Structures are given as structure tokens and as C-alpha cells.
Amino acid sequence: MTTEDILKLLPLEEEEKIRVLNEYEFGTKERKADIELLAWTGYMEWYDERVKENITKEMDLIKKGEGGALDKTLYARALKRTEDELQEELTKGVTDTDLARARVAMKQIMNEIHAVKNAKKTATKKAS
């Protein structure tokens, strides 16, 4: 898990995620450190909350007779469930954000290509 992975998991609009990722990647050392601190602090709070939720889910399954035993493996099962959920969300978040970043980059490239073409047309017309 990297800071960039955490940033891709943020519950923000894709444009906002891209802005934060760009700030993280290209910002000053101080800004990068601020973003890292906020990202990791938020991630740990989110992770702890998810573990608590999954402990409750495990307890509910035990009550229904559908889960494992009420023993020392309960916490390990809750952690595994949390890790599995995290991996699934990370895979989706990374893919979605990477695609959005690629679209923004392609749009920027296309705009630059059009600007160059327009500049050449204008220069050609002036030369004629």
C-alpha cells in the first residue's frame, strides 16, 4: 500500500482525485508531506472502522450459526475480510483513477495537437 494507492481510494470525484494526485506528485516537499500525513491518518481511521464493522459481521454470523466459532480466530477472520475488501476496493479504485488520469492526459495531448495544427494553418494563411 502506497500513499498514491490511498489517494486513489479517496471518496472524491475523479477530477478531485486527479488534482490531489497531481499535487502529491508535483507539489513541494512540504505539500507532499502534508498530503501523506492526511492520507495515512485517514486510511488508518478508515481501516480501524472497517475492522470493527467486520468484527460485528463475524459476530452476527456466529449468532445465526453461519460463521466460525467464537474463539481466538474471530479477529483473524475480521482482518481477513477487511483485507479482502480493501484489495477489491483498491483494485477498482486504482483502475478507475488511472483510467481517468489517462483520459485527462489524452485530452491535454489532443488539445496541444489541435493548437499546433491551428497555429500552422494561421501561419500558412499569413504567408500566402
A tleap script that builds the chain and sets N, CA, C and O, in Angstrom:
source leaprc.protein.ff14SB
mol = sequence {
  NMET THR THR GLU ASP ILE LEU LYS LEU LEU
  PRO LEU GLU GLU GLU GLU LYS ILE ARG VAL
  LEU ASN GLU TYR GLU PHE GLY THR LYS GLU
  ARG LYS ALA ASP ILE GLU LEU LEU ALA TRP
  THR GLY TYR MET GLU TRP TYR ASP GLU ARG
  VAL LYS GLU ASN ILE THR LYS GLU MET ASP
  LEU ILE LYS LYS GLY GLU GLY GLY ALA LEU
  ASP LYS THR LEU TYR ALA ARG ALA LEU LYS
  ARG THR GLU ASP GLU LEU GLN GLU GLU LEU
  THR LYS GLY VAL THR ASP THR ASP LEU ALA
  ARG ALA ARG VAL ALA MET LYS GLN ILE MET
  ASN GLU ILE HIE ALA VAL LYS ASN ALA LYS
  LYS THR ALA THR LYS LYS ALA CSER
}
set mol.1.N position { 0.860 -1.176 0.000 }
set mol.1.CA position { 0.000 0.000 0.000 }
set mol.1.C position { 0.900 1.230 0.000 }
set mol.1.O position { 1.805 1.361 0.824 }
set mol.2.N position { 0.630 2.117 -0.935 }
set mol.2.CA position { 1.392 3.355 -1.026 }
set mol.2.C position { 0.460 4.540 -0.775 }
set mol.2.O position { -0.762 4.396 -0.774 }
set mol.3.N position { 1.055 5.699 -0.565 }
set mol.3.CA position { 0.253 6.907 -0.394 }
set mol.3.C position { -0.599 7.143 -1.638 }
set mol.3.O position { -1.763 7.530 -1.537 }
set mol.4.N position { -0.015 6.907 -2.806 }
set mol.4.CA position { -0.761 7.096 -4.050 }
set mol.4.C position { -1.964 6.147 -4.111 }
set mol.4.O position { -3.039 6.540 -4.565 }
set mol.5.N position { -1.788 4.903 -3.656 }
set mol.5.CA position { -2.910 3.955 -3.620 }
set mol.5.C position { -4.026 4.488 -2.726 }
set mol.5.O position { -5.204 4.428 -3.080 }
set mol.6.N position { -3.643 5.007 -1.569 }
set mol.6.CA position { -4.637 5.550 -0.640 }
set mol.6.C position { -5.368 6.720 -1.284 }
set mol.6.O position { -6.589 6.832 -1.174 }
set mol.7.N position { -4.627 7.583 -1.949 }
set mol.7.CA position { -5.255 8.735 -2.594 }
set mol.7.C position { -6.248 8.293 -3.657 }
set mol.7.O position { -7.270 8.948 -3.863 }
set mol.8.N position { -5.960 7.197 -4.329 }
set mol.8.CA position { -6.874 6.685 -5.358 }
set mol.8.C position { -8.142 6.097 -4.748 }
set mol.8.O position { -9.163 5.979 -5.425 }
set mol.9.N position { -8.078 5.729 -3.473 }
set mol.9.CA position { -9.249 5.177 -2.784 }
set mol.9.C position { -10.149 6.253 -2.180 }
set mol.9.O position { -11.257 5.955 -1.736 }
set mol.10.N position { -9.684 7.486 -2.160 }
set mol.10.CA position { -10.457 8.544 -1.524 }
set mol.10.C position { -11.855 8.646 -2.114 }
set mol.10.O position { -12.037 8.501 -3.323 }
set mol.11.N position { -12.843 8.896 -1.259 }
set mol.11.CA position { -14.214 9.037 -1.761 }
set mol.11.C position { -14.445 10.432 -2.338 }
set mol.11.O position { -15.236 11.216 -1.813 }
set mol.12.N position { -13.730 10.725 -3.439 }
set mol.12.CA position { -13.832 12.019 -4.105 }
set mol.12.C position { -14.208 11.805 -5.565 }
set mol.12.O position { -14.064 10.706 -6.101 }
set mol.13.N position { -14.686 12.856 -6.195 }
set mol.13.CA position { -14.922 12.819 -7.640 }
set mol.13.C position { -13.573 12.584 -8.316 }
set mol.13.O position { -12.533 12.979 -7.791 }
set mol.14.N position { -13.597 11.942 -9.476 }
set mol.14.CA position { -12.349 11.604 -10.174 }
set mol.14.C position { -11.493 12.836 -10.454 }
set mol.14.O position { -10.272 12.785 -10.309 }
set mol.15.N position { -12.118 13.935 -10.851 }
set mol.15.CA position { -11.354 15.151 -11.139 }
set mol.15.C position { -10.613 15.632 -9.896 }
set mol.15.O position { -9.465 16.066 -9.982 }
set mol.16.N position { -11.269 15.554 -8.747 }
set mol.16.CA position { -10.647 15.978 -7.495 }
set mol.16.C position { -9.513 15.031 -7.109 }
set mol.16.O position { -8.467 15.473 -6.636 }
set mol.17.N position { -9.719 13.723 -7.312 }
set mol.17.CA position { -8.646 12.754 -7.042 }
set mol.17.C position { -7.427 13.063 -7.894 }
set mol.17.O position { -6.296 13.045 -7.407 }
set mol.18.N position { -7.663 13.347 -9.167 }
set mol.18.CA position { -6.561 13.648 -10.078 }
set mol.18.C position { -5.823 14.905 -9.617 }
set mol.18.O position { -4.594 14.963 -9.666 }
set mol.19.N position { -6.579 15.909 -9.170 }
set mol.19.CA position { -5.957 17.140 -8.682 }
set mol.19.C position { -5.065 16.846 -7.478 }
set mol.19.O position { -3.931 17.319 -7.413 }
set mol.20.N position { -5.578 16.067 -6.528 }
set mol.20.CA position { -4.809 15.731 -5.330 }
set mol.20.C position { -3.591 14.886 -5.700 }
set mol.20.O position { -2.498 15.115 -5.182 }
set mol.21.N position { -3.774 13.917 -6.588 }
set mol.21.CA position { -2.647 13.083 -7.016 }
set mol.21.C position { -1.567 13.914 -7.702 }
set mol.21.O position { -0.377 13.697 -7.475 }
set mol.22.N position { -1.975 14.856 -8.532 }
set mol.22.CA position { -1.007 15.727 -9.197 }
set mol.22.C position { -0.292 16.628 -8.191 }
set mol.22.O position { 0.914 16.854 -8.293 }
set mol.23.N position { -1.045 17.136 -7.222 }
set mol.23.CA position { -0.433 17.942 -6.162 }
set mol.23.C position { 0.584 17.107 -5.395 }
set mol.23.O position { 1.670 17.582 -5.064 }
set mol.24.N position { 0.224 15.865 -5.117 }
set mol.24.CA position { 1.124 14.972 -4.398 }
set mol.24.C position { 2.376 14.687 -5.239 }
set mol.24.O position { 3.495 14.713 -4.727 }
set mol.25.N position { 2.178 14.421 -6.503 }
set mol.25.CA position { 3.292 14.042 -7.371 }
set mol.25.C position { 4.208 15.220 -7.710 }
set mol.25.O position { 5.428 15.060 -7.763 }
set mol.26.N position { 3.630 16.399 -7.938 }
set mol.26.CA position { 4.416 17.529 -8.435 }
set mol.26.C position { 4.557 18.684 -7.446 }
set mol.26.O position { 5.233 19.671 -7.739 }
set mol.27.N position { 3.929 18.569 -6.284 }
set mol.27.CA position { 3.967 19.661 -5.310 }
set mol.27.C position { 5.299 19.758 -4.575 }
set mol.27.O position { 6.215 18.966 -4.794 }
set mol.28.N position { 5.373 20.734 -3.713 }
set mol.28.CA position { 6.581 20.927 -2.906 }
set mol.28.C position { 6.721 19.779 -1.911 }
set mol.28.O position { 5.776 19.027 -1.676 }
set mol.29.N position { 7.905 19.657 -1.335 }
set mol.29.CA position { 8.134 18.607 -0.332 }
set mol.29.C position { 7.187 18.776 0.853 }
set mol.29.O position { 6.681 17.797 1.400 }
set mol.30.N position { 6.955 20.031 1.241 }
set mol.30.CA position { 6.066 20.296 2.371 }
set mol.30.C position { 4.640 19.880 2.056 }
set mol.30.O position { 3.960 19.275 2.885 }
set mol.31.N position { 4.189 20.212 0.839 }
set mol.31.CA position { 2.820 19.847 0.442 }
set mol.31.C position { 2.679 18.335 0.350 }
set mol.31.O position { 1.666 17.771 0.764 }
set mol.32.N position { 3.701 17.684 -0.195 }
set mol.32.CA position { 3.685 16.228 -0.300 }
set mol.32.C position { 3.605 15.599 1.096 }
set mol.32.O position { 2.851 14.649 1.307 }
set mol.33.N position { 4.377 16.125 2.037 }
set mol.33.CA position { 4.358 15.608 3.412 }
set mol.33.C position { 2.986 15.816 4.051 }
set mol.33.O position { 2.490 14.933 4.751 }
set mol.34.N position { 2.368 16.974 3.816 }
set mol.34.CA position { 1.022 17.241 4.352 }
set mol.34.C position { 0.017 16.243 3.798 }
set mol.34.O position { -0.801 15.692 4.535 }
set mol.35.N position { 0.088 16.017 2.492 }
set mol.35.CA position { -0.844 15.077 1.850 }
set mol.35.C position { -0.624 13.669 2.383 }
set mol.35.O position { -1.589 12.954 2.653 }
set mol.36.N position { 0.641 13.258 2.539 }
set mol.36.CA position { 0.934 11.924 3.075 }
set mol.36.C position { 0.358 11.755 4.472 }
set mol.36.O position { -0.268 10.737 4.769 }
set mol.37.N position { 0.563 12.740 5.324 }
set mol.37.CA position { 0.056 12.662 6.692 }
set mol.37.C position { -1.461 12.538 6.706 }
set mol.37.O position { -2.014 11.694 7.411 }
set mol.38.N position { -2.127 13.374 5.933 }
set mol.38.CA position { -3.592 13.317 5.870 }
set mol.38.C position { -4.073 11.989 5.301 }
set mol.38.O position { -5.023 11.398 5.815 }
set mol.39.N position { -3.421 11.519 4.242 }
set mol.39.CA position { -3.840 10.268 3.601 }
set mol.39.C position { -3.691 9.092 4.557 }
set mol.39.O position { -4.620 8.302 4.721 }
set mol.40.N position { -2.530 8.973 5.186 }
set mol.40.CA position { -2.289 7.818 6.065 }
set mol.40.C position { -3.121 7.878 7.337 }
set mol.40.O position { -3.577 6.846 7.829 }
set mol.41.N position { -3.321 9.070 7.871 }
set mol.41.CA position { -4.169 9.212 9.064 }
set mol.41.C position { -5.603 8.810 8.720 }
set mol.41.O position { -6.244 8.060 9.456 }
set mol.42.N position { -6.087 9.316 7.603 }
set mol.42.CA position { -7.442 8.958 7.173 }
set mol.42.C position { -7.574 7.480 6.879 }
set mol.42.O position { -8.578 6.857 7.224 }
set mol.43.N position { -6.557 6.918 6.238 }
set mol.43.CA position { -6.590 5.494 5.918 }
set mol.43.C position { -6.648 4.656 7.188 }
set mol.43.O position { -7.433 3.711 7.264 }
set mol.44.N position { -5.841 4.980 8.176 }
set mol.44.CA position { -5.831 4.193 9.416 }
set mol.44.C position { -7.168 4.287 10.146 }
set mol.44.O position { -7.636 3.299 10.714 }
set mol.45.N position { -7.780 5.459 10.135 }
set mol.45.CA position { -9.100 5.604 10.756 }
set mol.45.C position { -10.126 4.764 10.007 }
set mol.45.O position { -10.939 4.067 10.614 }
set mol.46.N position { -10.077 4.840 8.671 }
set mol.46.CA position { -10.992 4.066 7.842 }
set mol.46.C position { -10.779 2.576 8.073 }
set mol.46.O position { -11.747 1.831 8.228 }
set mol.47.N position { -9.526 2.135 8.097 }
set mol.47.CA position { -9.199 0.720 8.284 }
set mol.47.C position { -9.703 0.223 9.637 }
set mol.47.O position { -10.325 -0.836 9.718 }
set mol.48.N position { -9.435 0.986 10.698 }
set mol.48.CA position { -9.900 0.598 12.033 }
set mol.48.C position { -11.421 0.463 12.077 }
set mol.48.O position { -11.957 -0.466 12.680 }
set mol.49.N position { -12.098 1.397 11.433 }
set mol.49.CA position { -13.562 1.344 11.398 }
set mol.49.C position { -14.039 0.106 10.648 }
set mol.49.O position { -14.988 -0.553 11.072 }
set mol.50.N position { -13.384 -0.208 9.536 }
set mol.50.CA position { -13.750 -1.398 8.760 }
set mol.50.C position { -13.536 -2.671 9.572 }
set mol.50.O position { -14.361 -3.584 9.522 }
set mol.51.N position { -12.445 -2.740 10.313 }
set mol.51.CA position { -12.188 -3.920 11.147 }
set mol.51.C position { -13.305 -4.071 12.176 }
set mol.51.O position { -13.806 -5.175 12.393 }
set mol.52.N position { -13.692 -2.973 12.803 }
set mol.52.CA position { -14.787 -3.017 13.786 }
set mol.52.C position { -16.080 -3.520 13.133 }
set mol.52.O position { -16.783 -4.358 13.698 }
set mol.53.N position { -16.384 -3.000 11.937 }
set mol.53.CA position { -17.586 -3.438 11.218 }
set mol.53.C position { -17.519 -4.934 10.915 }
set mol.53.O position { -18.520 -5.642 11.026 }
set mol.54.N position { -16.346 -5.403 10.536 }
set mol.54.CA position { -16.214 -6.814 10.179 }
set mol.54.C position { -16.214 -7.729 11.401 }
set mol.54.O position { -16.607 -8.892 11.302 }
set mol.55.N position { -15.787 -7.228 12.529 }
set mol.55.CA position { -15.933 -7.995 13.773 }
set mol.55.C position { -17.423 -8.152 14.079 }
set mol.55.O position { -17.873 -9.232 14.461 }
set mol.56.N position { -18.179 -7.078 13.910 }
set mol.56.CA position { -19.626 -7.131 14.130 }
set mol.56.C position { -20.277 -8.113 13.155 }
set mol.56.O position { -21.156 -8.882 13.544 }
set mol.57.N position { -19.845 -8.090 11.882 }
set mol.57.CA position { -20.391 -9.033 10.899 }
set mol.57.C position { -20.078 -10.470 11.293 }
set mol.57.O position { -20.937 -11.345 11.182 }
set mol.58.N position { -18.863 -10.719 11.751 }
set mol.58.CA position { -18.488 -12.066 12.193 }
set mol.58.C position { -19.338 -12.498 13.378 }
set mol.58.O position { -19.788 -13.642 13.438 }
set mol.59.N position { -19.556 -11.595 14.311 }
set mol.59.CA position { -20.397 -11.910 15.478 }
set mol.59.C position { -21.829 -12.219 15.038 }
set mol.59.O position { -22.447 -13.151 15.552 }
set mol.60.N position { -22.352 -11.447 14.098 }
set mol.60.CA position { -23.707 -11.688 13.593 }
set mol.60.C position { -23.802 -13.066 12.927 }
set mol.60.O position { -24.789 -13.779 13.112 }
set mol.61.N position { -22.775 -13.438 12.155 }
set mol.61.CA position { -22.766 -14.763 11.524 }
set mol.61.C position { -22.735 -15.869 12.573 }
set mol.61.O position { -23.403 -16.892 12.424 }
set mol.62.N position { -21.967 -15.664 13.622 }
set mol.62.CA position { -21.899 -16.666 14.697 }
set mol.62.C position { -23.276 -16.810 15.350 }
set mol.62.O position { -23.730 -17.926 15.605 }
set mol.63.N position { -23.937 -15.685 15.618 }
set mol.63.CA position { -25.264 -15.720 16.234 }
set mol.63.C position { -26.267 -16.478 15.375 }
set mol.63.O position { -27.146 -17.170 15.889 }
set mol.64.N position { -26.122 -16.337 14.043 }
set mol.64.CA position { -27.024 -17.017 13.122 }
set mol.64.C position { -26.614 -18.470 12.892 }
set mol.64.O position { -27.331 -19.219 12.229 }
set mol.65.N position { -25.481 -18.864 13.428 }
set mol.65.CA position { -24.988 -20.217 13.219 }
set mol.65.C position { -24.340 -20.417 11.860 }
set mol.65.O position { -24.160 -21.553 11.420 }
set mol.66.N position { -23.987 -19.328 11.192 }
set mol.66.CA position { -23.420 -19.408 9.849 }
set mol.66.C position { -21.923 -19.123 9.814 }
set mol.66.O position { -21.277 -19.338 8.788 }
set mol.67.N position { -21.373 -18.651 10.904 }
set mol.67.CA position { -19.962 -18.260 10.919 }
set mol.67.C position { -19.112 -19.274 11.648 }
set mol.67.O position { -19.566 -20.355 12.022 }
set mol.68.N position { -17.869 -18.890 11.836 }
set mol.68.CA position { -16.941 -19.734 12.574 }
set mol.68.C position { -17.249 -19.681 14.060 }
set mol.68.O position { -18.293 -19.186 14.485 }
set mol.69.N position { -16.331 -20.191 14.815 }
set mol.69.CA position { -16.508 -20.251 16.266 }
set mol.69.C position { -16.201 -18.909 16.905 }
set mol.69.O position { -15.500 -18.068 16.343 }
set mol.70.N position { -16.750 -18.737 18.101 }
set mol.70.CA position { -16.445 -17.558 18.907 }
set mol.70.C position { -15.177 -17.887 19.690 }
set mol.70.O position { -15.225 -18.285 20.854 }
set mol.71.N position { -14.045 -17.710 19.018 }
set mol.71.CA position { -12.764 -18.056 19.629 }
set mol.71.C position { -11.700 -17.058 19.174 }
set mol.71.O position { -12.014 -15.986 18.658 }
set mol.72.N position { -10.441 -17.432 19.375 }
set mol.72.CA position { -9.352 -16.504 19.062 }
set mol.72.C position { -9.189 -16.248 17.557 }
set mol.72.O position { -8.431 -15.356 17.175 }
set mol.73.N position { -9.873 -16.999 16.703 }
set mol.73.CA position { -9.765 -16.771 15.256 }
set mol.73.C position { -10.736 -15.698 14.759 }
set mol.73.O position { -10.663 -15.285 13.602 }
set mol.74.N position { -11.641 -15.247 15.624 }
set mol.74.CA position { -12.628 -14.240 15.233 }
set mol.74.C position { -11.944 -12.986 14.691 }
set mol.74.O position { -12.309 -12.490 13.625 }
set mol.75.N position { -10.974 -12.484 15.408 }
set mol.75.CA position { -10.274 -11.268 14.974 }
set mol.75.C position { -9.535 -11.513 13.661 }
set mol.75.O position { -9.535 -10.656 12.776 }
set mol.76.N position { -8.911 -12.671 13.535 }
set mol.76.CA position { -8.194 -13.007 12.303 }
set mol.76.C position { -9.163 -13.058 11.117 }
set mol.76.O position { -8.819 -12.606 10.024 }
set mol.77.N position { -10.354 -13.595 11.315 }
set mol.77.CA position { -11.352 -13.640 10.240 }
set mol.77.C position { -11.805 -12.235 9.850 }
set mol.77.O position { -11.973 -11.930 8.669 }
set mol.78.N position { -12.001 -11.378 10.865 }
set mol.78.CA position { -12.402 -9.993 10.594 }
set mol.78.C position { -11.295 -9.258 9.837 }
set mol.78.O position { -11.578 -8.486 8.921 }
set mol.79.N position { -10.053 -9.491 10.211 }
set mol.79.CA position { -8.936 -8.873 9.497 }
set mol.79.C position { -8.857 -9.363 8.061 }
set mol.79.O position { -8.617 -8.578 7.144 }
set mol.80.N position { -9.058 -10.663 7.865 }
set mol.80.CA position { -9.006 -11.214 6.502 }
set mol.80.C position { -10.110 -10.610 5.645 }
set mol.80.O position { -9.879 -10.233 4.496 }
set mol.81.N position { -11.307 -10.519 6.210 }
set mol.81.CA position { -12.423 -9.920 5.472 }
set mol.81.C position { -12.083 -8.471 5.105 }
set mol.81.O position { -12.339 -8.028 3.985 }
set mol.82.N position { -11.510 -7.747 6.052 }
set mol.82.CA position { -11.126 -6.349 5.814 }
set mol.82.C position { -10.085 -6.264 4.708 }
set mol.82.O position { -10.197 -5.427 3.812 }
set mol.83.N position { -9.074 -7.124 4.767 }
set mol.83.CA position { -8.021 -7.129 3.744 }
set mol.83.C position { -8.597 -7.476 2.366 }
set mol.83.O position { -8.217 -6.871 1.363 }
set mol.84.N position { -9.500 -8.436 2.320 }
set mol.84.CA position { -10.128 -8.817 1.047 }
set mol.84.C position { -10.927 -7.654 0.465 }
set mol.84.O position { -10.845 -7.370 -0.730 }
set mol.85.N position { -11.700 -6.986 1.319 }
set mol.85.CA position { -12.487 -5.837 0.871 }
set mol.85.C position { -11.560 -4.717 0.395 }
set mol.85.O position { -11.807 -4.082 -0.630 }
set mol.86.N position { -10.507 -4.491 1.147 }
set mol.86.CA position { -9.553 -3.452 0.789 }
set mol.86.C position { -8.923 -3.743 -0.567 }
set mol.86.O position { -8.805 -2.845 -1.401 }
set mol.87.N position { -8.520 -4.986 -0.795 }
set mol.87.CA position { -7.901 -5.351 -2.060 }
set mol.87.C position { -8.863 -5.138 -3.220 }
set mol.87.O position { -8.471 -4.648 -4.279 }
set mol.88.N position { -10.121 -5.506 -3.016 }
set mol.88.CA position { -11.122 -5.318 -4.053 }
set mol.88.C position { -11.325 -3.826 -4.351 }
set mol.88.O position { -11.371 -3.419 -5.512 }
set mol.89.N position { -11.444 -3.026 -3.303 }
set mol.89.CA position { -11.644 -1.589 -3.484 }
set mol.89.C position { -10.406 -0.939 -4.083 }
set mol.89.O position { -10.515 -0.034 -4.910 }
set mol.90.N position { -9.243 -1.394 -3.673 }
set mol.90.CA position { -8.002 -0.844 -4.203 }
set mol.90.C position { -7.881 -1.124 -5.692 }
set mol.90.O position { -7.519 -0.242 -6.471 }
set mol.91.N position { -8.185 -2.349 -6.081 }
set mol.91.CA position { -8.111 -2.711 -7.495 }
set mol.91.C position { -9.057 -1.851 -8.319 }
set mol.91.O position { -8.676 -1.332 -9.368 }
set mol.92.N position { -10.287 -1.700 -7.847 }
set mol.92.CA position { -11.261 -0.882 -8.568 }
set mol.92.C position { -10.863 0.582 -8.548 }
set mol.92.O position { -10.931 1.255 -9.577 }
set mol.93.N position { -10.451 1.085 -7.395 }
set mol.93.CA position { -10.081 2.498 -7.270 }
set mol.93.C position { -8.889 2.861 -8.126 }
set mol.93.O position { -8.875 3.911 -8.770 }
set mol.94.N position { -7.887 1.998 -8.137 }
set mol.94.CA position { -6.687 2.253 -8.926 }
set mol.94.C position { -7.030 2.250 -10.407 }
set mol.94.O position { -6.606 3.136 -11.149 }
set mol.95.N position { -7.791 1.263 -10.835 }
set mol.95.CA position { -8.165 1.160 -12.247 }
set mol.95.C position { -8.979 2.374 -12.680 }
set mol.95.O position { -8.679 2.985 -13.705 }
set mol.96.N position { -9.999 2.726 -11.913 }
set mol.96.CA position { -10.850 3.865 -12.271 }
set mol.96.C position { -10.059 5.162 -12.318 }
set mol.96.O position { -10.207 5.951 -13.251 }
set mol.97.N position { -9.225 5.382 -11.318 }
set mol.97.CA position { -8.456 6.622 -11.257 }
set mol.97.C position { -7.399 6.664 -12.343 }
set mol.97.O position { -7.189 7.705 -12.965 }
set mol.98.N position { -6.730 5.539 -12.579 }
set mol.98.CA position { -5.726 5.508 -13.639 }
set mol.98.C position { -6.357 5.776 -15.002 }
set mol.98.O position { -5.771 6.468 -15.834 }
set mol.99.N position { -7.543 5.233 -15.229 }
set mol.99.CA position { -8.246 5.496 -16.488 }
set mol.99.C position { -8.625 6.966 -16.605 }
set mol.99.O position { -8.493 7.565 -17.672 }
set mol.100.N position { -9.093 7.540 -15.510 }
set mol.100.CA position { -9.468 8.951 -15.525 }
set mol.100.C position { -8.243 9.825 -15.782 }
set mol.100.O position { -8.316 10.790 -16.543 }
set mol.101.N position { -7.124 9.491 -15.156 }
set mol.101.CA position { -5.886 10.254 -15.386 }
set mol.101.C position { -5.447 10.114 -16.847 }
set mol.101.O position { -5.004 11.088 -17.456 }
set mol.102.N position { -5.565 8.925 -17.403 }
set mol.102.CA position { -5.180 8.708 -18.798 }
set mol.102.C position { -6.068 9.523 -19.727 }
set mol.102.O position { -5.586 10.096 -20.704 }
set mol.103.N position { -7.376 9.579 -19.426 }
set mol.103.CA position { -8.289 10.376 -20.247 }
set mol.103.C position { -7.917 11.861 -20.206 }
set mol.103.O position { -7.920 12.540 -21.233 }
set mol.104.N position { -7.599 12.350 -19.015 }
set mol.104.CA position { -7.211 13.758 -18.884 }
set mol.104.C position { -5.928 14.023 -19.675 }
set mol.104.O position { -5.825 15.034 -20.370 }
set mol.105.N position { -4.959 13.123 -19.572 }
set mol.105.CA position { -3.697 13.283 -20.302 }
set mol.105.C position { -3.930 13.255 -21.813 }
set mol.105.O position { -3.362 14.063 -22.548 }
set mol.106.N position { -4.764 12.326 -22.269 }
set mol.106.CA position { -5.060 12.235 -23.707 }
set mol.106.C position { -5.771 13.499 -24.196 }
set mol.106.O position { -5.477 13.997 -25.283 }
set mol.107.N position { -6.689 14.007 -23.408 }
set mol.107.CA position { -7.396 15.231 -23.780 }
set mol.107.C position { -6.412 16.386 -23.900 }
set mol.107.O position { -6.495 17.191 -24.828 }
set mol.108.N position { -5.484 16.461 -22.958 }
set mol.108.CA position { -4.480 17.518 -22.993 }
set mol.108.C position { -3.598 17.381 -24.235 }
set mol.108.O position { -3.292 18.378 -24.889 }
set mol.109.N position { -3.195 16.174 -24.558 }
set mol.109.CA position { -2.377 15.930 -25.752 }
set mol.109.C position { -3.147 16.335 -27.009 }
set mol.109.O position { -2.605 16.999 -27.893 }
set mol.110.N position { -4.411 15.930 -27.077 }
set mol.110.CA position { -5.231 16.270 -28.253 }
set mol.110.C position { -5.388 17.792 -28.379 }
set mol.110.O position { -5.327 18.330 -29.484 }
set mol.111.N position { -5.585 18.474 -27.267 }
set mol.111.CA position { -5.701 19.934 -27.301 }
set mol.111.C position { -4.405 20.559 -27.820 }
set mol.111.O position { -4.440 21.513 -28.598 }
set mol.112.N position { -3.278 20.026 -27.392 }
set mol.112.CA position { -1.989 20.543 -27.857 }
set mol.112.C position { -1.792 20.278 -29.342 }
set mol.112.O position { -1.279 21.138 -30.058 }
set mol.113.N position { -2.189 19.109 -29.814 }
set mol.113.CA position { -2.091 18.786 -31.244 }
set mol.113.C position { -2.948 19.753 -32.058 }
set mol.113.O position { -2.500 20.280 -33.076 }
set mol.114.N position { -4.184 19.985 -31.606 }
set mol.114.CA position { -5.076 20.913 -32.306 }
set mol.114.C position { -4.503 22.326 -32.295 }
set mol.114.O position { -4.605 23.043 -33.290 }
set mol.115.N position { -3.910 22.726 -31.191 }
set mol.115.CA position { -3.326 24.065 -31.103 }
set mol.115.C position { -2.178 24.213 -32.099 }
set mol.115.O position { -2.049 25.252 -32.745 }
set mol.116.N position { -1.344 23.177 -32.226 }
set mol.116.CA position { -0.232 23.216 -33.179 }
set mol.116.C position { -0.773 23.272 -34.608 }
set mol.116.O position { -0.283 24.052 -35.425 }
set mol.117.N position { -1.783 22.449 -34.915 }
set mol.117.CA position { -2.375 22.460 -36.259 }
set mol.117.C position { -2.961 23.823 -36.584 }
set mol.117.O position { -2.766 24.344 -37.683 }
set mol.118.N position { -3.681 24.404 -35.625 }
set mol.118.CA position { -4.285 25.714 -35.846 }
set mol.118.C position { -3.213 26.778 -36.041 }
set mol.118.O position { -3.371 27.675 -36.869 }
set mol.119.N position { -2.147 26.685 -35.299 }
set mol.119.CA position { -1.052 27.654 -35.436 }
set mol.119.C position { -0.408 27.529 -36.815 }
set mol.119.O position { -0.067 28.538 -37.431 }
set mol.120.N position { -0.237 26.292 -37.308 }
set mol.120.CA position { 0.352 26.082 -38.641 }
set mol.120.C position { -0.577 26.632 -39.720 }
set mol.120.O position { -0.111 27.248 -40.679 }
set mol.121.N position { -1.890 26.415 -39.575 }
set mol.121.CA position { -2.845 26.935 -40.557 }
set mol.121.C position { -2.793 28.449 -40.584 }
set mol.121.O position { -2.786 29.052 -41.657 }
set mol.122.N position { -2.758 29.063 -39.424 }
set mol.122.CA position { -2.709 30.516 -39.333 }
set mol.122.C position { -1.423 31.039 -39.960 }
set mol.122.O position { -1.442 32.032 -40.687 }
set mol.123.N position { -0.312 30.377 -39.681 }
set mol.123.CA position { 0.978 30.810 -40.245 }
set mol.123.C position { 0.986 30.657 -41.758 }
set mol.123.O position { 1.525 31.511 -42.462 }
set mol.124.N position { 0.393 29.578 -42.269 }
set mol.124.CA position { 0.327 29.341 -43.703 }
set mol.124.C position { -0.518 30.412 -44.400 }
set mol.124.O position { -0.152 30.904 -45.467 }
set mol.125.N position { -1.650 30.766 -43.786 }
set mol.125.CA position { -2.542 31.777 -44.353 }
set mol.125.C position { -1.850 33.137 -44.372 }
set mol.125.O position { -1.978 33.875 -45.349 }
set mol.126.N position { -1.127 33.477 -43.326 }
set mol.126.CA position { -0.425 34.760 -43.265 }
set mol.126.C position { 0.704 34.816 -44.296 }
set mol.126.O position { 0.991 35.879 -44.847 }
set mol.127.N position { 1.340 33.677 -44.552 }
set mol.127.CA position { 2.438 33.621 -45.507 }
set mol.127.C position { 1.942 33.740 -46.944 }
set mol.127.O position { 2.695 34.143 -47.831 }
set mol.128.N position { 0.665 33.388 -47.180 }
set mol.128.CA position { 0.123 33.407 -48.553 }
set mol.128.C position { -0.207 34.739 -49.037 }
set mol.128.O position { -0.668 34.888 -50.169 }
savepdb mol mol.pdb
quit
